[in-house]
């Protein structure tokens, strides 16, 4: 930076050089995290002042009480600020060919107006990330993922002509509206025809004079929708939805309550249940889709996609480990517990990645990575749980059983039209 770019400021007698700022801009060192278009509404409702970073934005972890927010997901309607979800526009005549090489699923089967849960790997068949692919037009797609992937997307595009890849995160505000009364709230807000949306379908509706794209998707395993809009309409959309849902107990929720719901649904969280192969440092920390129980996302009938050769070989030999569901005795969550094949703890066979007490299932549940051949459904394992009770640590060896996921899957999540609760 040139000397002329500095504006001297004086504190006492010492001049301190400061960079010249664009009028009205906040320096990055004063506010390193961005605010979403819903931030002012979220701040007004926040009683705990509990904010956490997500993809460069500041977002709410807890508004009032985790339990209250969780029960709203399962019994009413909730709003969750989804804006930090990283979004990429992928378009052009080569978009389909490019995505079919990048992603393990056969994207040619994805129709316009539909969404597909997807995963993509490196050449070794190790998972880089998972996310959702929206087909918005014949040659227009949107890829949504929890973390930024632009470097991998661009390097994977070498050799493809007439292809546009651009991040559009800041151009799209988003809300997740989840819960059994979510359809009723959208209907009350004036979204005519939203009852016809099937799971993983997309529709465009009018909300108080503004265009709103709605997808029947979510991260709770319950009836729910995700709403995508221009940031200039964000606060008005929030206000209209909160007013429409007042009689149905609508509530804003943070990430802690959502985490309980996603574990019940058996969904994976990046950097919790797996680490992207783009970020791992130690050998053996990478995970493949087959190890994470995502083999249904891998279309081996496709002639080629990145990582196919390695995954074909892994399928032939069988995965060395697998992510499974656990039903654990007692009511103390097995956070980060090591798992053993016997109560004496003589042979370690895996570890817990996510754990919670499920208020709806009334079960102590967890997701865990377990080594072969111990991951067979019904097989018993032992969880080494550490508890801190009034600053005194206790250790308990607790019996657990491998079970199928999801732990909670109500029929209402797929019902079309949804129930008008």
VENHU-V110167 format. One record per residue. RES is the residue in three letters. NEAR is the number of other ideal C-beta (glycine too) atoms within 12 Angstrom. Layout:
res->(RES & RES)
near->(NEAR & NEAR)
This chain:
res->(UNK & UNK & UNK & UNK & UNK & UNK & UNK & UNK & UNK & UNK & UNK & UNK & UNK & UNK & UNK & UNK & UNK & UNK & UNK & UNK & UNK & UNK & UNK & UNK & UNK & UNK & UNK & UNK & UNK & UNK & UNK & UNK & UNK & UNK & UNK & UNK & UNK & UNK & UNK & UNK & UNK & UNK & UNK & UNK & UNK & UNK & UNK & UNK & UNK & UNK & UNK & UNK & UNK & UNK & UNK & UNK & UNK & UNK & UNK & UNK & UNK & UNK & UNK & UNK & UNK & UNK & UNK & UNK & UNK & UNK & UNK & UNK & UNK & UNK & UNK & UNK & UNK & UNK & UNK & UNK & UNK & UNK & UNK & UNK & UNK & UNK & UNK & UNK & UNK & UNK & UNK & UNK & UNK & UNK & UNK & UNK & UNK & UNK & UNK & UNK & UNK & UNK & UNK & UNK & UNK & UNK & UNK & UNK & UNK & UNK & UNK & UNK & UNK & UNK & UNK & UNK & UNK & UNK & UNK & UNK & UNK & UNK & UNK & UNK & UNK & UNK & UNK & UNK & UNK & UNK & UNK & UNK & UNK & UNK & UNK & UNK & UNK & UNK & UNK & UNK & UNK & UNK & UNK & UNK & UNK & UNK & UNK & UNK & UNK & UNK & UNK & UNK & UNK & UNK & UNK & UNK & UNK & UNK & UNK & UNK & UNK & UNK & UNK & UNK & UNK & UNK & UNK & UNK & UNK & UNK & UNK & UNK & UNK & UNK & UNK & UNK & UNK & UNK & UNK & UNK & UNK & UNK & UNK & UNK & UNK & UNK & UNK & UNK & UNK & UNK & UNK & UNK & UNK & UNK & UNK & UNK & UNK & UNK & UNK & UNK & UNK & UNK & UNK & UNK & UNK & UNK & UNK & UNK & UNK & UNK & UNK & UNK & UNK & UNK & UNK & UNK & UNK & UNK & UNK & UNK & UNK & UNK & UNK & UNK & UNK & UNK & UNK & UNK & UNK & UNK & UNK & UNK & UNK & UNK & UNK & UNK & UNK & UNK & UNK & UNK & UNK & UNK & UNK & UNK & UNK & UNK & UNK & UNK & UNK & UNK & UNK & UNK & UNK & UNK & UNK & UNK & UNK & UNK & UNK & UNK & UNK & UNK & UNK & UNK & UNK & UNK & UNK & UNK & UNK & UNK & UNK & UNK & UNK & UNK & UNK & UNK & UNK & UNK & UNK & UNK & UNK & UNK & UNK & UNK & UNK & UNK & UNK & UNK & UNK & UNK & UNK & UNK & UNK & UNK & UNK & UNK & UNK & UNK & UNK & UNK & UNK & UNK & UNK & UNK & UNK & UNK & UNK & UNK & UNK & UNK & UNK & UNK & UNK & UNK & UNK & UNK & UNK & UNK & UNK & UNK & UNK & UNK & UNK & UNK & UNK & UNK & UNK & UNK & UNK & UNK & UNK & UNK & UNK & UNK & UNK & UNK & UNK & UNK & UNK & UNK & UNK & UNK & UNK & UNK & UNK & UNK & UNK & UNK & UNK & UNK & UNK & UNK & UNK & UNK & UNK & UNK & UNK & UNK & UNK & UNK & UNK & UNK & UNK & UNK & UNK & UNK & UNK & UNK & UNK & UNK & UNK & UNK & UNK & UNK & UNK & UNK & UNK & UNK & UNK & UNK & UNK & UNK & UNK & UNK & UNK & UNK & UNK & UNK & UNK & UNK & UNK & UNK & UNK & UNK & UNK & UNK & UNK & UNK & UNK & UNK & UNK & UNK & UNK & UNK & UNK & UNK & UNK & UNK & UNK & UNK & UNK & UNK & UNK & UNK & UNK & UNK & UNK & UNK & UNK & UNK & UNK)
near->(10 & 8 & 10 & 10 & 12 & 15 & 15 & 15 & 14 & 11 & 10 & 7 & 6 & 9 & 12 & 13 & 17 & 17 & 20 & 17 & 16 & 9 & 6 & 6 & 11 & 14 & 13 & 13 & 10 & 11 & 14 & 13 & 20 & 21 & 27 & 36 & 30 & 38 & 28 & 16 & 28 & 37 & 22 & 17 & 27 & 27 & 18 & 20 & 17 & 24 & 25 & 22 & 17 & 30 & 28 & 23 & 32 & 28 & 36 & 41 & 27 & 30 & 35 & 25 & 20 & 28 & 22 & 25 & 42 & 39 & 24 & 40 & 48 & 39 & 28 & 32 & 45 & 46 & 48 & 48 & 45 & 41 & 42 & 37 & 40 & 32 & 38 & 41 & 28 & 45 & 27 & 23 & 17 & 24 & 37 & 30 & 27 & 36 & 41 & 32 & 32 & 43 & 47 & 44 & 34 & 24 & 35 & 24 & 19 & 33 & 20 & 18 & 25 & 27 & 36 & 36 & 32 & 40 & 45 & 43 & 41 & 32 & 21 & 23 & 35 & 34 & 45 & 40 & 41 & 36 & 40 & 39 & 43 & 44 & 32 & 30 & 21 & 16 & 21 & 26 & 44 & 41 & 46 & 40 & 36 & 33 & 32 & 29 & 38 & 24 & 17 & 30 & 37 & 21 & 19 & 33 & 28 & 16 & 13 & 25 & 13 & 17 & 29 & 24 & 31 & 22 & 27 & 29 & 34 & 23 & 20 & 34 & 37 & 44 & 49 & 42 & 54 & 46 & 44 & 33 & 36 & 51 & 37 & 32 & 41 & 44 & 31 & 26 & 37 & 21 & 34 & 18 & 17 & 36 & 25 & 20 & 36 & 23 & 26 & 28 & 29 & 36 & 32 & 22 & 30 & 22 & 37 & 22 & 14 & 27 & 20 & 37 & 35 & 41 & 39 & 39 & 41 & 39 & 38 & 42 & 34 & 46 & 41 & 46 & 50 & 41 & 46 & 40 & 35 & 24 & 27 & 14 & 28 & 36 & 27 & 24 & 41 & 39 & 24 & 33 & 43 & 30 & 19 & 28 & 33 & 19 & 15 & 29 & 27 & 37 & 39 & 40 & 48 & 39 & 36 & 29 & 39 & 43 & 34 & 39 & 47 & 39 & 44 & 39 & 35 & 35 & 38 & 37 & 30 & 32 & 20 & 26 & 34 & 37 & 26 & 34 & 34 & 29 & 23 & 19 & 11 & 9 & 9 & 17 & 21 & 31 & 38 & 41 & 43 & 35 & 40 & 44 & 36 & 34 & 25 & 17 & 32 & 35 & 27 & 26 & 15 & 25 & 14 & 20 & 36 & 34 & 35 & 31 & 19 & 29 & 35 & 23 & 17 & 30 & 20 & 12 & 14 & 18 & 31 & 21 & 30 & 34 & 37 & 41 & 44 & 48 & 33 & 39 & 23 & 22 & 20 & 27 & 31 & 39 & 27 & 21 & 38 & 29 & 42 & 29 & 28 & 17 & 19 & 11 & 21 & 12 & 17 & 21 & 35 & 37 & 30 & 39 & 38 & 38 & 37 & 40 & 26 & 32 & 28 & 28 & 28 & 13 & 26 & 34 & 42 & 46 & 45 & 45 & 42 & 42 & 28 & 20 & 16 & 30 & 34 & 20 & 19 & 16 & 27 & 26 & 43 & 35 & 43 & 33 & 35 & 21 & 21 & 12 & 12 & 7 & 7 & 9 & 11 & 15 & 17 & 25 & 27 & 34 & 25 & 43 & 29 & 35 & 27 & 19 & 33 & 26 & 35 & 32 & 22 & 27 & 15 & 28 & 34 & 21 & 20 & 19 & 19 & 33 & 21 & 19 & 25)
